[in-house]
């Protein structure tokens, strides 16, 4: 599990760096990308989606715990 999370983290960092380099080559600096990420993170739709996913995850964890206790 840790290995998968580490791989996912490395891919995310690499994607970020590639995006920054791509933005620089188009004449934009990384601040534009950072602002887009902030806007995405703080948007009401994104917050609702994160809450929904967290609720689903809690339900799945609870269900898995019940199945393990059988």
C-alpha positions as CSV (number, residue, x, y, z in Angstrom):
1,X,0.0,0.0,0.0
2,X,2.8,2.4,0.9
3,X,4.5,1.6,-2.3
4,X,1.4,2.5,-4.3
5,X,1.0,5.8,-2.5
6,X,4.7,6.6,-3.1
7,X,4.3,5.9,-6.8
8,X,1.2,8.1,-7.0
9,X,3.0,10.9,-5.2
10,X,6.0,10.7,-7.6
11,X,3.7,10.8,-10.6
12,X,1.8,13.8,-9.2
13,X,5.0,15.7,-8.6
14,X,6.3,14.9,-12.0
15,X,3.0,16.0,-13.6
16,X,3.2,19.2,-11.7
17,X,6.8,19.9,-12.8
18,X,5.9,19.1,-16.4
19,X,3.0,21.5,-16.2
20,X,5.1,24.2,-14.8
21,X,7.7,23.8,-17.5
22,X,5.0,23.8,-20.2
23,X,3.6,27.0,-18.8
24,X,7.0,28.6,-18.7
25,X,7.6,27.7,-22.4
26,X,4.3,29.4,-23.3
27,X,5.5,32.6,-21.5
28,X,3.5,32.1,-18.4
29,X,5.1,31.5,-15.0
30,X,4.2,29.0,-12.4
31,X,2.0,31.5,-10.5
32,X,-0.7,31.0,-13.1
33,X,-0.8,27.3,-12.4
34,X,-0.7,27.9,-8.7
35,X,-3.7,30.2,-8.9
36,X,-5.6,27.7,-11.0
37,X,-4.9,25.1,-8.4
38,X,-6.0,27.4,-5.6
39,X,-9.2,28.3,-7.5
40,X,-10.0,24.6,-8.1
41,X,-9.3,23.7,-4.4
42,X,-11.5,26.5,-3.0
43,X,-14.3,26.2,-5.5
44,X,-17.7,25.2,-3.9
45,X,-18.2,22.4,-6.3
46,X,-14.8,20.9,-5.5
47,X,-15.4,21.2,-1.8
48,X,-18.8,19.4,-2.2
49,X,-17.1,16.7,-4.2
50,X,-14.4,16.2,-1.6
51,X,-17.0,16.0,1.2
52,X,-19.0,13.5,-0.8
53,X,-15.9,11.3,-1.4
54,X,-14.9,11.5,2.3
55,X,-18.4,10.4,3.3
56,X,-18.3,7.5,0.8
57,X,-14.9,6.5,2.1
58,X,-16.1,6.5,5.7
59,X,-19.1,4.3,4.7
60,X,-16.8,1.9,2.9
61,X,-14.4,1.7,5.9
62,X,-17.3,1.1,8.3
63,X,-18.6,-1.6,6.0
64,X,-15.2,-3.2,5.8
65,X,-14.9,-3.2,9.6
66,X,-18.2,-4.9,9.9
67,X,-17.2,-7.6,7.4
68,X,-13.9,-8.2,9.3
69,X,-15.7,-8.6,12.6
70,X,-17.9,-11.4,11.3
